[in-house]
């Protein structure tokens, strides 16, 4: 037996041990799931997962492996979380759009083992979560270029029983998708969502291509695949190309390379833990009312990362406010901040507690 064969045999033996340990671990995960169901605890606890990851990485004797082992542990935790959701019947996740759209891609990253249910409108995603048809919903919240998805924020305000339990930043790469065997000189017309067309306008002008709007990028790709016409292309993701059996002719044709969409995960779960929280509040229509709230947040020692205002539904020329704050509302200073805001605001609601996740690599 040569050195390679010896190494492979050793890996096989280790894999056999890992399979047995995996089954033992998942049995323990099942016990955790039952306990959470009985006590009303949320499946996802960001602070607990961070602590488990840190504890396990600290056990390594070879520091050069730390980065890789952290990825391994985080993936293991994600699998365990998915299995808990499956055992508790919480494995259905709602999204708006069609398979292959960017929201679907984000959902698949966040919930790789769950059943994805698509709906026509954002309000239907909220309804599915409220009714219990789905445990979670994934929705776009803002884009680094296009700004807020105001309609989603308004729905967060209107659905008082809904919470934001996770945020995820997804880099958006627009690609030119074509029927296999197509050359760039063959293409005359490009189909896509108006936002994707706008983001890729410089490329389209440089190549003399005419753009036509579609409902979304995934539908545009599906249309190109069904037409089978080499003169027609679509702007969409590489994942959509694979789904529609199209070729990626040109990658990253969007003008701004830093194009990122932030997605939120909504749930009826009471927010548990995280390194950020968001609030929805209203103030009296008097001079300095909003300024006073902003100052209170600063005096409490919190960094306010974002503030937005939106027209208040049913009240002409009145507004509600959304703030995103770094830190935890469960801390002592967080509780004091909420108490003080309750006294000064007309209304205040803790919308979400979460850790913002960004893709690795």
C-alpha positions in Angstrom: 0.0 0.0 0.0 1.5 3.3 -1.0 1.3 6.6 0.8 -1.8 7.9 -1.0 -3.7 4.7 -0.4 -2.7 4.8 3.3 -4.0 8.3 3.6 -7.3 7.5 1.9 -7.8 4.5 4.2 -7.2 6.7 7.2 -9.8 9.2 5.9 -12.3 6.4 5.4 -11.8 5.2 9.0 -12.2 8.7 10.3 -15.3 9.2 8.1 -16.9 6.1 9.6 -16.3 7.4 13.1 -17.8 10.8 12.1 -20.9 9.2 10.7 -21.6 7.4 14.0 -20.8 10.7 15.9 -23.1 12.6 13.6 -26.0 10.3 14.4 -25.3 10.7 18.1 -25.2 14.5 17.7 -28.5 14.6 15.8 -30.2 12.5 18.5 -29.0 15.1 21.0 -30.3 17.9 18.6 -33.7 16.2 18.6 -33.8 16.5 22.4 -32.9 20.1 22.2 -35.7 20.7 19.6 -38.3 19.0 22.0 -37.1 21.2 24.9 -37.4 24.4 22.7 -40.9 23.4 21.6 -42.0 22.9 25.3 -40.5 26.1 26.5 -41.3 28.3 23.5 -37.6 29.0 22.8 -36.6 30.1 19.3 -34.7 27.6 17.1 -32.1 30.1 16.1 -30.0 31.7 18.9 -27.2 33.7 17.4 -25.3 34.3 20.7 -25.4 30.6 21.6 -24.1 29.5 18.2 -21.3 32.1 18.4 -20.3 30.7 21.8 -20.3 27.1 20.5 -18.2 28.1 17.5 -15.7 29.9 19.7 -15.5 27.1 22.2 -14.8 24.5 19.5 -12.3 26.5 17.6 -10.4 27.1 20.9 -10.0 23.3 21.2 -7.8 23.1 18.0 -4.1 22.5 18.5 -3.1 23.7 15.0 -4.0 27.4 14.7 -3.5 27.2 10.9 -6.7 25.2 10.7 -8.8 27.6 12.8 -10.5 29.4 9.8 -11.4 26.1 8.1 -12.7 24.5 11.3 -14.8 27.5 12.1 -16.5 27.1 8.6 -17.0 23.4 9.4 -18.6 24.1 12.8 -20.8 26.8 11.4 -22.0 24.5 8.7 -22.7 21.8 11.3 -24.7 24.2 13.4 -26.7 25.2 10.3 -27.5 21.5 9.5 -28.5 21.0 13.2 -30.8 24.0 13.0 -32.4 22.8 9.8 -33.0 19.4 11.4 -34.6 21.0 14.5 -36.9 22.9 12.2 -37.8 19.7 10.3 -38.5 17.8 13.6 -40.7 20.7 14.8 -42.6 21.1 11.5 -40.9 24.5 10.9 -39.3 23.6 7.6 -41.4 25.7 5.3 -40.1 29.1 4.2 -42.0 31.7 2.1 -40.7 34.0 -0.5 -42.0 36.3 -3.3 -41.1 35.5 -6.8 -40.0 32.4 -8.7 -37.2 29.8 -8.4 -33.9 31.3 -9.5 -34.7 34.9 -8.5 -32.3 36.5 -6.1 -34.7 36.1 -3.1 -34.9 32.4 -3.8 -31.1 32.3 -4.0 -30.9 34.0 -0.6 -33.5 31.7 0.9 -31.5 28.6 -0.3 -28.4 30.0 1.4 -30.2 30.7 4.7 -32.5 27.5 4.7 -30.7 25.0 2.4 -32.8 22.0 3.7 -36.2 23.7 4.0 -39.2 23.6 1.6 -39.4 26.9 -0.3 -43.0 28.1 -1.0 -43.3 31.0 -3.5 -46.0 33.6 -3.4 -47.1 36.4 -5.8 -46.8 39.3 -3.4 -44.9 40.4 -0.3 -48.0 40.7 1.7 -48.8 37.1 0.9 -45.4 36.1 2.4 -46.4 37.9 5.6 -49.8 36.2 5.6 -48.2 32.8 5.2 -46.0 33.4 8.3 -48.8 34.9 10.4 -51.2 31.9 9.5 -48.5 29.4 10.4 -48.4 28.0 6.9 -44.7 28.9 6.9 -42.4 29.3 9.8 -40.3 32.0 8.1 -40.3 34.4 5.3 -37.4 35.8 3.3 -37.8 39.3 1.8 -35.6 41.9 0.2 -35.1 44.9 2.5 -32.7 47.3 0.8 -30.1 47.5 -1.9 -26.8 49.3 -1.8 -27.6 51.0 -5.1 -31.4 51.2 -5.3 -32.1 52.0 -1.7 -34.9 50.7 0.5 -37.7 48.4 -0.4 -40.2 50.7 1.3 -43.2 48.4 0.8 -41.5 45.6 2.8 -40.8 48.1 5.7 -44.4 49.2 5.6 -45.6 45.6 5.9 -43.2 45.2 8.9 -45.0 48.1 10.5 -48.5 46.9 9.7 -48.0 43.3 10.8 -47.5 43.8 14.5 -47.0 40.1 15.4 -44.1 39.8 13.0 -40.4 40.0 14.0 -37.2 40.2 12.1 -35.0 37.3 13.3 -32.1 37.5 10.8 -30.5 39.7 8.2 -28.4 38.5 5.3 -26.3 40.6 2.8 -26.2 39.0 -0.7 -23.8 40.3 -3.3 -25.7 40.7 -6.6 -23.9 39.8 -9.8 -25.7 40.4 -13.1 -24.7 38.1 -16.0 -25.6 37.9 -19.6 -27.3 34.5 -20.2 -27.8 33.0 -23.6 -28.9 29.9 -25.4 -25.9 27.5 -25.6 -23.6 28.1 -28.6 -24.5 31.8 -28.8 -21.8 34.4 -29.4 -22.0 38.1 -28.3 -22.3 39.2 -31.9 -25.5 37.2 -32.3 -27.3 39.0 -29.5 -29.7 41.9 -30.4 -32.2 42.1 -27.5 -31.8 41.6 -23.8 -34.6 40.8 -21.3 -34.6 41.4 -17.6 -36.0 43.3 -14.6 -35.8 47.1 -15.0 -33.4 47.4 -12.1 -31.0 44.8 -13.6 -31.2 46.6 -16.9 -30.4 49.9 -15.2 -27.4 48.3 -13.4 -26.1 46.9 -16.6 -26.9 49.9 -18.8 -23.2 50.8 -19.5 -22.6 47.3 -20.9 -25.8 47.3 -23.0 -24.9 50.7 -24.5 -21.3 49.6 -25.3 -22.5 46.6 -27.2 -25.5 48.2 -28.9 -28.1 46.0 -27.2 -31.8 46.8 -26.9 -33.3 46.1 -23.5 -36.9 45.0 -22.8 -38.4 44.7 -19.3 -39.6 41.5 -17.7 -41.3 40.9 -14.3 -38.0 39.6 -12.8 -34.6 38.2 -13.8 -35.6 34.6 -13.4 -38.7 34.9 -15.6 -36.5 36.7 -18.3 -34.1 33.8 -18.3 -37.0 31.3 -18.6 -38.3 33.2 -21.5 -35.0 33.1 -23.3 -34.7 29.3 -22.7 -38.2 28.7 -24.1 -37.6 30.9 -27.1 -34.3 29.2 -28.1 -33.4 32.3 -30.1 -29.7 33.3 -30.2 -30.6 36.9 -30.8 -32.3 37.2 -27.4 -30.4 37.1 -24.1 -31.3 37.6 -20.4 -29.6 39.4 -17.5 -29.8 37.2 -14.4 -27.7 35.2 -11.9 -25.4 32.3 -12.7 -27.7 30.1 -10.5 -30.6 31.0 -12.8 -28.5 30.0 -15.8 -28.0 26.5 -14.4 -31.8 26.2 -13.6 -32.8 27.2 -17.2 -29.9 25.4 -19.0 -28.5 28.6 -20.3 -24.8 29.6 -20.7 -23.2 32.5 -18.9 -21.8 34.5 -21.9 -20.5 37.5 -19.9 -20.1 37.7 -16.2 -20.5 40.7 -13.9 -22.0 43.1 -16.4 -23.5 45.4 -13.7 -21.7 48.8 -13.6 -21.3 49.0 -9.9 -19.2 46.0 -8.6 -20.4 46.7 -5.0 -24.1 45.8 -5.6 -25.5 44.1 -2.5 -29.1 43.4 -1.5 -29.9 43.0 2.2 -32.6 40.4 3.0 -34.6 39.9 6.2 -36.0 36.8 7.7 -39.4 37.3 9.4 -41.0 35.0 11.9 -43.6 35.0 14.7 -40.8 33.9 17.0 -40.0 36.4 19.8 -36.6 37.8 19.1 -33.9 36.0 21.1 -30.4 37.3 20.7 -28.0 39.0 18.3 -25.6 41.9 17.9 -28.2 44.3 16.4 -31.7 45.3 17.0 -34.3 47.4 15.2 -37.2 49.6 16.5 -40.3 51.1 15.0 -41.7 54.1 16.8 -43.8 57.3 16.4 -43.4 60.6 18.2 -45.6 63.6 18.9 -45.7 66.2 16.2 -43.8 68.9 18.1 -40.4 70.6 17.7 -37.4 68.5 18.9 -39.4 65.3 19.5 -37.4 63.2 17.0 -34.1 64.9 18.0 -34.7 64.0 21.6 -35.1 60.3 20.8 -31.9 60.3 18.7 -30.0 61.9 21.5 -31.4 59.4 24.0 -30.0 56.5 21.9 -26.6 58.1 21.8 -26.5 58.9 25.5 -27.4 55.3 26.2 -24.1 54.3 24.5 -25.6 52.8 21.3 -24.5 53.4 17.7 -27.5 54.0 15.5 -26.5 52.6 12.1 -29.7 53.5 10.2 -32.8 55.7 10.5 -35.7 55.8 8.1 -39.0 57.6 8.0 -42.2 56.5 6.3 -45.7 57.9 5.9 -47.9 56.6 8.7 -50.8 54.6 7.3 -54.1 56.3 7.9 -52.7 59.5 9.2 -52.1 62.3 6.7 -48.6 63.9 6.8 -47.6 61.9 9.9 -44.7 59.5 9.9 -43.3 56.5 11.7 -39.6 55.8 12.1 -37.4 52.8 11.8 -34.0 52.7 13.5 -31.3 50.0 13.4 -29.0 49.9 16.4 -25.7 48.1 17.1 -25.9 46.1 20.3 -28.4 44.1 22.3 -31.8 45.3 23.7 -31.5 42.5 26.3 -28.5 44.1 28.0 -29.0 46.4 31.0 -28.5 49.5 29.0 -30.7 48.2 26.3 -33.6 47.7 28.7 -33.1 51.2 30.1 -33.2 52.6 26.6 -36.5 50.9 25.8 -38.0 52.0 29.1 -37.0 55.6 28.4 -38.4 55.4 24.8 -41.7 54.0 26.1 -42.1 57.1 28.2 -41.3 59.6 25.4 -42.6 58.0 22.2 -46.3 57.8 21.2 -45.6 54.2 20.2 -42.5 52.0 20.2 -42.0 48.4 19.1 -39.0 46.1 19.1 -39.1 44.8 15.5 -36.1 42.6 15.5 -33.0 41.2 17.2 -30.5 39.5 14.9 -27.0 39.0 13.8 -26.3 40.3 10.3 -24.8 37.5 8.2 -22.5 38.2 5.2 -21.5 35.5 2.7 -18.1 33.9 3.3 -15.4 34.1 0.6 
